[in-house]
C-alpha cells in the first residue's frame, strides 16, 4: 500500500498522514506553526467567502422562482 504524503506547497516539506481527517489536522498545525501570517489570512478569507456563497445561492433560488412564476403568468395570458 502506498504511503499517503502531503507536500507543503510553500516549503515542499513532506508530511505523512493516515487519512483525510489526519491530513487536515496536520496541515492546519503545519501552517499555524510555520506560517502564522498565512494561517490568519486564510482564516479571514474563508470567513468572508461563506456569506458570499450563501448570498449567491439565495439570489439564484429567488431568481429561479421569479422566472418560473413570470413564465407561468405569461403562459396563462397567452392561452387566454
C-alpha positions as CSV (number, residue, x, y, z in Angstrom):
1,X,0.0,0.0,0.0
2,X,1.3,3.4,-0.9
3,X,2.0,5.8,2.0
4,X,0.0,9.0,2.0
5,X,2.2,12.1,2.0
6,X,1.3,15.8,1.9
7,X,3.9,18.1,0.4
8,X,3.6,21.7,1.6
9,X,3.1,24.0,-1.5
10,X,5.3,26.7,0.1
11,X,8.3,24.8,1.6
12,X,7.8,21.4,0.0
13,X,8.1,19.6,3.3
14,X,6.7,16.0,3.2
15,X,4.2,15.3,5.9
16,X,3.0,11.7,6.1
17,X,-0.6,11.1,7.2
18,X,-3.1,8.3,7.6
19,X,-6.3,9.8,6.1
20,X,-8.2,12.9,5.2
21,X,-9.1,13.9,8.7
22,X,-5.5,13.4,9.8
23,X,-4.3,15.4,6.8
24,X,-6.5,18.3,7.6
25,X,-5.3,18.5,11.2
26,X,-1.6,18.1,10.3
27,X,-1.9,20.7,7.5
28,X,-3.5,23.2,9.9
29,X,-0.8,22.6,12.5
30,X,1.9,23.0,9.9
31,X,0.6,26.3,8.6
32,X,-0.2,27.6,12.1
33,X,3.3,27.0,13.4
34,X,5.5,27.8,10.4
35,X,3.3,30.4,8.5
36,X,1.2,32.2,11.2
37,X,0.5,35.2,8.9
38,X,-0.7,33.0,6.1
39,X,-2.8,30.9,8.6
40,X,-4.6,34.1,9.8
41,X,-5.1,35.4,6.3
42,X,-6.6,32.1,5.1
43,X,-8.9,32.0,8.1
44,X,-10.1,35.6,7.4
45,X,-10.7,34.8,3.7
46,X,-12.6,31.6,4.4
47,X,-14.9,33.5,6.8
48,X,-15.5,36.1,4.1
49,X,-16.4,33.6,1.4
50,X,-19.2,31.8,3.3
51,X,-21.6,34.8,3.3
52,X,-20.7,35.5,-0.3
53,X,-21.7,31.9,-1.4
54,X,-24.8,31.9,0.8
55,X,-26.0,35.2,-0.7
56,X,-25.3,33.9,-4.2
57,X,-27.3,30.8,-3.6
58,X,-30.2,32.7,-2.2
59,X,-30.1,35.1,-5.2
60,X,-30.1,32.1,-7.6
61,X,-33.0,30.5,-5.9
62,X,-35.0,33.7,-5.8
63,X,-34.4,34.5,-9.4
64,X,-35.4,30.9,-10.4
65,X,-38.7,31.3,-8.6
66,X,-39.3,34.7,-10.1
67,X,-38.5,33.5,-13.6
68,X,-40.8,30.4,-13.2
69,X,-43.6,32.5,-11.8
70,X,-43.3,35.0,-14.5
71,X,-43.4,32.4,-17.2
72,X,-46.4,30.7,-15.7
73,X,-48.3,34.0,-15.7
74,X,-47.2,34.8,-19.3
75,X,-48.3,31.3,-20.5
76,X,-51.7,31.8,-18.8
77,X,-52.2,35.2,-20.5
78,X,-51.1,33.7,-23.9
79,X,-53.7,30.9,-23.7
80,X,-56.5,33.3,-22.6
